Amino acid sequence: MEFEVIKLGGSILKDREAFKRAAEIVEKELTKEILPVFVVSAMKGVTDKIIGALNQSLEDESYDPRRIRRRSR
């Protein structure tokens, strides 16, 4: 069986409307003859926050990388 890897992430997961578009992509891909394999990466901005926390912890020993918190809704 053939398969295709499709990455979803970043700007396609930034808000509810974007999630709807991602769902539409998944639905469309499921109708094809090739089996889609979806890989979901971090939501928009999360990777940058992780890298920022890592860099700050390397520069400042007193920095606690656990300070990264989810935004409230």
C-alpha positions as CSV (number, residue, x, y, z in Angstrom):
1,M,0.0,0.0,0.0
2,E,1.3,3.4,-0.9
3,F,1.3,6.2,1.7
4,E,2.0,9.9,1.9
5,V,3.3,11.8,4.9
6,I,1.5,15.1,5.5
7,K,2.8,17.6,8.1
8,L,0.2,19.8,9.8
9,G,1.4,22.5,12.2
10,G,2.5,26.0,12.7
11,S,0.1,28.5,11.2
12,I,-2.4,25.8,10.2
13,L,-3.0,25.2,13.9
14,K,-3.2,28.8,15.1
15,D,-6.9,29.1,15.9
16,R,-10.3,27.4,15.5
17,E,-10.8,28.4,11.9
18,A,-7.4,27.0,11.1
19,F,-8.3,23.7,12.8
20,K,-11.4,23.5,10.6
21,R,-9.2,24.0,7.5
22,A,-6.9,21.2,8.8
23,A,-9.9,18.9,9.3
24,E,-10.9,19.7,5.7
25,I,-7.5,18.7,4.5
26,V,-7.6,15.4,6.5
27,E,-11.1,14.6,5.1
28,K,-10.0,15.3,1.5
29,E,-6.8,13.2,1.8
30,L,-8.8,10.3,3.2
31,T,-10.7,10.0,0.0
32,K,-7.6,9.3,-2.1
33,E,-6.2,6.0,-3.0
34,I,-2.9,6.7,-1.1
35,L,-3.0,6.3,2.6
36,P,-2.3,9.6,4.3
37,V,-0.1,9.6,7.4
38,F,-0.5,12.9,9.3
39,V,2.3,14.4,11.5
40,V,1.2,17.2,13.8
41,S,3.8,19.6,15.0
42,A,3.6,22.3,17.7
43,M,0.9,24.9,17.5
44,K,1.9,28.4,16.1
45,G,4.4,30.1,18.4
46,V,5.1,27.1,20.7
47,T,8.4,26.1,19.2
48,D,9.6,29.7,19.4
49,K,8.7,29.8,23.1
50,I,10.6,26.5,23.8
51,I,13.7,27.8,22.0
52,G,13.4,31.1,23.9
53,A,13.2,29.4,27.2
54,L,16.1,27.1,26.4
55,N,18.3,30.1,25.3
56,Q,17.3,32.1,28.4
57,S,18.1,29.2,30.7
58,L,21.5,28.8,29.0
59,E,22.2,32.6,29.5
60,D,20.8,32.9,33.0
61,E,21.3,30.1,35.6
62,S,18.5,31.5,37.7
63,Y,15.9,31.3,34.9
64,D,13.4,28.6,35.4
65,P,12.2,27.2,32.0
66,R,9.0,26.0,33.6
67,R,7.8,29.6,33.5
68,I,6.4,28.8,30.1
69,R,2.6,28.6,30.6
70,R,-0.4,28.2,28.4
71,R,-2.3,31.4,27.6
72,S,-5.7,31.5,29.3
73,R,-8.7,31.4,27.0
